[in-house]
Amino acid sequence: MATEYGHGYGHRGGSGFDGTGADGRRHRVPAPLRAPFEARTWREFGYVLLGLPLGILMFTFAVTMVSLGVGLLVTFLGVPVLAAALAGCRGLGSLERARARGLLGLEVAEPEPLTVKKHGAMAWMGAVLKSGTSWRHLLYAVIQFPWSVFSFVVALNFWAYGWALLTYPLWFWVFPMYGGQDGLQLYGDGTHSIYLDNPFEITVTALVGLLFTVATPWIVRALTTVDRLMVHGLLGPSRLATRVVELESDRGVVVDTAAADLRRIERDLHDGAQARLVALAMDLGLAKEKLAEDPRAAARMVDEAHGEVKTALQELRDLARGIHPAVLTDRGLDAALSAVASRCTVPVQVDVDLTARPAPAIEGIAYFTVSELLQNISKHSRARRATVDVWRVENRLMIQVGDDGVGGADVTAGSGLAGLAERLDAVDGILVVDSPPAGPTRITAELPWRG
């Protein structure tokens, strides 16, 4: 259903891309030709080269210590040896995270620390052996070695053959002339020989080398992608621990948001309706005193008090509407958002395409989000028209608010958008702001369908 207030417009499209790079500048050299010379390529290649010696070190340490510990389990010595093996793997995991951070730019959070409930060596060994993080570090030390051998061989061969063949025209003359032939010998059986010696063969060799050289960075990038997955999955915090941290953070945001809402409601009541009611009580008291002496003045004061009552009631209605309006509970987002749009200073077109209603809590957050965004449009955008689109994609509620104003909205500037983003993040929502300095602005909010 689409409802238009004034002359509006509406669509769900985002802004396009102009082909610029991440730094906003156009690259004149195509990416395949830039890749062999980029710093990222050389860092990733260095990561692969370092992976083999470190893989040998980790694999040797892990297999030796675990084998020794398992063999000594018939005695008490096996337990501390296994604990030392797991602790050593955790230390090597810290080294691997640092290497991935420095060469791959991969930021992996520290895994959850050991939980030692009692003091003493036995409690520490028990905590190490019972820690799933320790065993994941051991698994990484074992499987990283064969992978490092494979990636080392593939990357080094592609790199060496690519540059060697590409530069072949510069160094083919170093081969001594033999039997009237000069250049690299590809084949020879005593009766027949093949040399790369004429201009055509040299050119083809260089072209093959160019293909190898251009392809090598992408091959190395694919190899390091596997390394990224292993480091992130085995050396970082577990999914359960990460989720617990996220829930704790979200709980703090929800508590802070609720406290801020309570303070806002208290401030609005104190500065608005409460102040008017106090003044009203004083006016009625004066009118009561003047009732016998000057009935006309008393009637005039009662009439003024009646106007104050109407104003106070309107403020209370506005306050209740800002918390959770009755129309939202009774008729859903379509009617509630249409009512909000009708109060906006900018003509707004509302398009709500929902066949069912989301969870009440999500519905309330969606209403609050649109209200805040339309309020920002009224105050800051200098827009002539705006749109509100609401639809469902699988199990997500999508909201998009756009305007043709001056733009420049930034969620990182500490404005109200930052608080709105935190509120959405507390329920696993996302706020995406697309607002170039010259406009237009398009803000997309994504919420779970069920909270």
Residue pairs with C-beta under 8 A, 6 or more apart in sequence:
1 334
1 351
1 352
1 353
2 10
2 349
2 350
2 351
3 334
3 338
3 341
3 349
3 350
3 351
4 347
4 348
4 349
4 350
5 338
5 341
5 342
5 344
5 347
5 348
5 349
5 350
6 346
6 347
6 348
6 385
7 347
7 385
8 347
8 348
8 349
8 385
8 386
8 387
9 349
9 385
9 387
10 349
10 351
10 387
10 388
10 389
10 402
11 387
11 389
12 389
12 391
12 400
14 434
14 442
14 444
15 434
15 436
15 442
19 26
20 26
21 27
27 34
32 214
33 214
35 41
35 214
35 217
35 218
36 213
36 214
36 216
36 217
38 217
41 217
41 220
41 221
43 103
43 104
44 103
44 104
44 217
44 220
44 221
44 224
45 155
45 159
45 220
46 103
47 99
47 100
47 103
47 104
47 224
47 227
48 148
48 151
48 152
48 155
48 156
48 220
48 223
48 224
48 227
49 152
49 155
49 156
50 99
50 103
51 144
51 147
51 148
51 151
51 152
51 227
52 148
52 149
52 152
54 92
54 95
54 96
54 99
54 148
55 144
55 145
55 147
55 148
55 149
56 145
56 148
57 92
58 89
58 92
58 96
58 140
58 141
58 144
58 145
59 141
59 142
59 144
59 145
61 85
61 88
61 89
61 92
61 141
62 85
62 88
62 89
62 138
62 141
62 142
63 142
65 81
65 82
65 84
65 85
65 88
66 82
66 85
66 138
68 81
68 85
69 78
69 79
69 81
69 82
69 84
69 85
70 78
70 82
71 78
72 78
72 81
73 79
73 82
79 125
79 129
80 121
80 125
82 129
83 124
83 125
83 128
83 129
85 138
86 128
86 129
86 131
86 134
86 135
86 137
86 138
87 128
87 134
89 134
89 137
89 138
89 140
89 141
90 133
90 134
90 137
92 137
92 141
93 111
93 137
93 140
93 141
93 234
93 235
96 140
96 144
96 231
96 235
97 108
97 110
97 231
97 235
97 236
100 106
100 108
100 227
100 228
100 231
101 107
101 108
104 224
104 227
104 228
106 228
106 231
106 232
108 231
108 232
108 235
108 236
109 236
109 237
109 242
110 237
111 133
111 136
111 235
111 236
111 237
111 238
111 241
112 133
112 237
112 238
112 241
114 124
114 127
114 128
114 131
115 127
115 131
116 123
116 124
116 127
117 123
117 127
128 134
132 238
133 237
133 238
136 234
136 235
136 238
137 234
137 235
139 234
140 230
140 231
140 234
140 235
143 230
144 230
147 226
147 227
147 230
151 223
151 224
151 226
151 227
154 219
154 223
155 216
155 219
155 220
155 223
158 212
158 215
158 216
158 219
158 220
159 216
159 220
161 209
161 212
162 209
162 210
162 211
162 212
162 213
162 214
162 215
162 216
163 209
163 213
164 209
165 205
165 206
165 208
165 209
165 212
166 206
166 209
166 210
166 212
166 213
167 206
167 209
168 184
168 196
168 202
168 205
168 206
168 209
169 202
169 203
169 205
169 206
172 182
172 183
172 184
172 196
172 197
172 202
173 182
173 183
175 182
175 183
175 184
175 185
178 185
179 193
181 193
181 195
181 197
182 195
182 197
183 195
183 196
183 197
183 201
183 202
184 195
184 196
185 193
185 194
185 195
186 194
186 195
186 196
187 193
187 194
188 194
196 202
196 205
236 242
237 245
250 425
250 426
250 427
250 428
251 426
253 422
253 423
253 425
253 426
254 426
257 419
257 422
257 423
257 426
261 323
265 319
265 323
268 315
268 319
269 319
272 312
272 315
272 319
273 312
273 315
273 316
273 319
276 308
276 311
276 312
276 315
277 312
279 308
280 305
280 308
280 309
280 312
283 301
283 304
283 305
283 308
284 301
284 302
284 305
286 301
287 297
287 298
287 299
287 301
287 302
287 305
288 298
290 297
290 298
290 301
291 298
320 326
322 371
324 364
324 367
325 336
325 339
325 367
327 335
327 336
327 339
328 335
328 336
328 363
328 364
328 367
329 360
332 354
332 357
332 363
333 352
333 354
333 357
333 358
333 363
333 366
333 367
333 390
334 350
334 352
334 354
336 367
337 350
337 352
337 367
337 370
337 388
337 390
338 350
340 367
340 370
340 371
340 374
341 348
341 349
341 350
341 374
341 388
344 374
344 375
344 377
344 378
344 386
345 378
346 374
346 377
346 378
346 381
346 383
346 384
346 385
346 386
346 403
347 384
347 385
347 386
348 374
348 385
348 386
348 387
348 388
349 385
349 386
349 387
349 388
350 387
350 388
351 387
351 388
351 389
351 390
352 389
352 390
352 391
353 389
353 390
353 391
353 392
354 390
354 391
354 392
355 392
356 392
357 363
358 366
358 392
358 397
358 447
358 449
358 450
359 449
359 450
359 451
361 427
361 451
362 397
362 427
362 447
362 448
362 449
362 450
362 451
365 423
365 424
365 427
365 429
365 447
366 390
366 397
366 399
366 445
366 447
368 423
369 399
369 420
369 423
369 424
369 445
370 388
370 390
370 399
370 401
372 416
372 420
373 401
373 420
373 443
374 386
374 388
374 401
376 409
376 416
376 417
377 383
377 386
377 401
377 403
377 405
380 405
380 409
381 403
381 405
381 406
381 439
381 441
382 405
382 406
383 403
383 404
383 405
383 406
383 439
383 441
384 404
384 405
385 403
385 404
386 401
386 402
386 403
386 404
387 400
387 401
387 402
387 403
388 399
388 400
388 401
389 398
389 399
389 400
389 401
389 402
390 397
390 398
390 399
390 400
391 398
392 398
392 449
395 448
395 449
395 450
396 446
396 447
396 448
396 449
397 446
397 447
397 448
397 449
398 444
398 445
398 446
399 444
399 445
399 446
399 447
400 442
400 443
400 444
400 445
401 442
401 443
401 445
402 440
402 441
402 442
402 443
403 439
403 440
403 441
404 439
404 440
405 439
405 440
405 441
406 437
406 438
406 439
407 435
407 436
407 437
407 438
407 439
407 440
407 441
408 435
408 436
408 437
408 439
409 415
409 417
409 433
409 435
409 441
409 443
410 417
410 433
410 435
411 417
411 418
411 421
411 431
411 433
412 418
417 431
417 433
417 443
420 431
421 431
423 429
424 430
424 431
424 445
424 446
424 447
425 431
427 447
427 448
427 451
428 448
429 445
429 446
429 447
429 448
430 444
430 445
430 446
431 443
431 444
431 445
431 446
432 443
432 444
432 445
432 446
433 441
433 443
434 441
434 442
434 443
434 444
435 441
435 442
435 443
